[in-house]
Amino acid sequence: MRYSALPAGGTSGGDDAREPDDAFLRALYARHGAVLLGYATRLLGGDRHRAEDVLQEVALRAWHHRAELDPAAETVRPWLFTVVRNLVVDGHRARRSRPPEAAGPDVAQLPVPDGVDRALTTHVIVEALRDLPYLHREVLVHVHYMGLSVRQTARVLGVPPGTVKSRTHYATRALREALRNRGLAAA
């Protein structure tokens, strides 16, 4: 039983005032706790965590009525069972009155952007670029990765703009084929 979460303070706040309250709760748990927990667990379809919450609420309500209740008396058990049943029924009704929650995907199955996919894709692209002839690789780097225009690339490489266009066309086609062979590009 999770005794520590239950109220244990008296009205005066001193240790002597708390002793009768502590004794009441200890006696209540010792005599009825296991049976009530089993009953609540069965009513809740085996959900022990919710059953423990119900049991704590029962103990709290019994503590509020400690002047009228004797934990050692046989007459207290039916009262405790009734409180357990009422709490379980009230909880069930409260959940039914709310609109049903949409079952979302399991959090453990959600993809997390960790950069691994991007790193692997980059690695595959670099490997595919290495397979290209130097002149094709050079023109793709200038046009696509450095963002230079055809005219700027032609000036940097010292070739006519038509050659840059032609090399870009054939290099792009060769790169697409290299990526397709690696399973990265659509067929």
C-alpha positions as CSV (number, residue, x, y, z in Angstrom):
1,M,0.0,0.0,0.0
2,R,1.2,3.5,-0.7
3,Y,0.7,4.9,2.8
4,S,2.9,7.9,2.5
5,A,0.5,9.7,0.0
6,L,-2.4,9.6,2.5
7,P,-3.2,12.5,4.8
8,A,-1.6,12.0,8.2
9,G,-1.9,15.4,9.8
10,G,-4.2,16.3,12.7
11,T,-5.8,19.6,13.2
12,S,-3.3,20.9,15.8
13,G,-0.3,20.0,13.7
14,G,1.7,18.4,16.5
15,D,3.2,14.9,16.4
16,D,0.9,13.8,19.3
17,A,-2.2,14.9,17.3
18,R,-1.1,12.9,14.3
19,E,-0.6,9.6,16.1
20,P,-4.4,8.7,16.3
21,D,-4.7,9.6,12.6
22,D,-1.7,7.5,11.7
23,A,-3.0,4.6,13.8
24,F,-6.4,4.9,12.1
25,L,-4.9,4.7,8.6
26,R,-2.5,1.9,9.6
27,A,-5.3,-0.2,11.1
28,L,-7.5,0.5,8.0
29,Y,-4.8,-0.6,5.6
30,A,-3.7,-3.6,7.7
31,R,-7.2,-5.0,8.1
32,H,-8.9,-4.0,4.8
33,G,-6.2,-2.8,2.3
34,A,-5.4,-6.0,0.5
35,V,-9.0,-7.0,0.1
36,L,-10.1,-3.6,-1.1
37,L,-7.2,-3.4,-3.6
38,G,-8.0,-6.8,-5.0
39,Y,-11.7,-5.8,-5.3
40,A,-10.9,-2.5,-7.0
41,T,-8.4,-4.2,-9.4
42,R,-11.1,-6.7,-10.4
43,L,-13.7,-4.0,-11.0
44,L,-11.2,-2.0,-13.1
45,G,-10.4,-5.0,-15.3
46,G,-6.9,-5.6,-13.8
47,D,-5.7,-2.0,-13.9
48,R,-3.7,-2.0,-10.6
49,H,-2.5,1.6,-10.9
50,R,-6.1,2.9,-11.1
51,A,-7.1,0.5,-8.4
52,E,-4.4,2.0,-6.1
53,D,-5.7,5.5,-6.9
54,V,-9.2,4.3,-5.9
55,L,-7.9,2.8,-2.7
56,Q,-6.2,6.0,-1.8
57,E,-9.4,7.9,-2.4
58,V,-11.3,5.4,-0.2
59,A,-8.7,5.9,2.6
60,L,-9.0,9.6,2.3
61,R,-12.8,9.4,2.6
62,A,-12.5,7.0,5.5
63,W,-10.1,9.4,7.2
64,H,-12.6,12.2,6.8
65,H,-15.1,10.0,8.6
66,R,-12.7,8.6,11.2
67,A,-14.8,9.9,14.1
68,E,-17.6,7.6,13.0
69,L,-15.6,4.6,11.7
70,D,-13.7,2.0,13.6
71,P,-11.2,0.2,11.3
72,A,-11.3,-2.9,13.5
73,A,-15.1,-3.2,13.4
74,E,-16.7,-5.7,10.9
75,T,-19.3,-3.1,10.0
76,V,-16.7,-0.8,8.3
77,R,-15.9,-3.2,5.5
78,P,-19.3,-3.0,3.7
79,W,-19.0,0.8,3.8
80,L,-15.5,0.6,2.3
81,F,-16.6,-1.8,-0.5
82,T,-19.5,0.5,-1.3
83,V,-17.1,3.5,-1.6
84,V,-14.8,1.5,-3.9
85,R,-17.7,0.5,-6.1
86,N,-19.1,4.0,-6.2
87,L,-15.7,5.5,-7.1
88,V,-15.2,2.9,-9.9
89,V,-18.7,3.5,-11.3
90,D,-18.3,7.3,-11.1
91,G,-14.9,7.0,-12.9
92,H,-16.5,4.8,-15.6
93,R,-19.4,7.3,-16.1
94,A,-17.1,10.2,-16.3
95,R,-15.0,8.5,-19.0
96,R,-18.2,7.6,-20.9
97,S,-19.6,11.1,-20.8
98,R,-16.5,12.5,-22.6
99,P,-16.1,12.1,-26.3
100,P,-13.9,9.1,-27.1
101,E,-10.2,10.0,-27.5
102,A,-8.8,9.3,-31.0
103,A,-6.2,6.6,-30.8
104,G,-3.1,8.2,-32.1
105,P,0.0,6.4,-33.2
106,D,2.2,4.8,-30.6
107,V,4.7,7.4,-29.6
108,A,7.5,4.9,-29.7
109,Q,6.7,4.2,-33.4
110,L,6.8,7.9,-34.5
111,P,9.7,8.9,-36.6
112,V,12.1,11.3,-35.0
113,P,14.1,13.7,-37.2
114,D,17.6,12.8,-36.2
115,G,19.6,13.6,-39.3
116,V,20.5,10.0,-40.0
117,D,18.4,9.9,-43.2
118,R,19.8,13.1,-44.5
119,A,23.4,11.9,-43.7
120,L,22.8,8.6,-45.5
121,T,21.3,10.3,-48.5
122,T,24.2,12.8,-48.7
123,H,26.6,9.9,-48.5
124,V,24.9,8.0,-51.3
125,I,24.8,11.2,-53.5
126,V,28.5,11.9,-52.9
127,E,29.3,8.3,-53.8
128,A,27.2,8.6,-57.0
129,L,29.0,11.9,-57.9
130,R,32.4,10.2,-57.5
131,D,31.3,7.6,-60.1
132,L,30.8,10.4,-62.7
133,P,33.5,11.6,-65.0
134,Y,35.4,14.6,-63.7
135,L,34.0,17.0,-66.3
136,H,30.4,16.1,-65.4
137,R,31.0,16.2,-61.7
138,E,32.7,19.6,-62.1
139,V,29.8,21.2,-64.0
140,L,27.2,19.8,-61.6
141,V,29.0,21.2,-58.6
142,H,29.2,24.7,-60.1
143,V,25.7,24.8,-61.5
144,H,23.7,23.0,-58.8
145,Y,25.6,23.2,-55.6
146,M,27.4,26.5,-56.0
147,G,24.4,28.1,-57.6
148,L,26.3,29.6,-60.6
149,S,24.5,30.4,-63.8
150,V,25.5,28.7,-67.1
151,R,27.3,31.9,-68.2
152,Q,29.2,32.2,-64.8
153,T,30.1,28.5,-64.9
154,A,31.3,28.8,-68.5
155,R,33.5,31.7,-67.4
156,V,35.0,29.8,-64.4
157,L,35.6,26.7,-66.4
158,G,36.8,28.5,-69.5
159,V,34.4,26.7,-71.9
160,P,31.5,28.0,-74.0
161,P,28.0,28.2,-72.4
162,G,26.7,25.5,-74.8
163,T,29.3,23.1,-73.5
164,V,28.2,23.8,-69.9
165,K,24.6,23.2,-71.0
166,S,25.5,19.9,-72.7
167,R,27.6,18.7,-69.8
168,T,24.9,19.6,-67.3
169,H,22.3,17.6,-69.3
170,Y,24.5,14.5,-69.6
171,A,25.8,14.8,-66.1
172,T,22.3,15.0,-64.6
173,R,21.2,12.0,-66.6
174,A,24.3,10.0,-65.5
175,L,23.7,11.1,-61.8
176,R,20.1,10.1,-62.0
177,E,21.1,6.6,-63.3
178,A,23.8,6.2,-60.6
179,L,21.2,7.1,-57.9
180,R,18.7,4.7,-59.5
181,N,21.2,1.9,-59.4
182,R,21.7,2.7,-55.6
183,G,17.9,2.6,-55.0
184,L,17.6,6.3,-54.3
185,A,15.9,7.7,-57.4
186,A,12.6,6.8,-58.8
187,A,12.7,4.4,-61.8
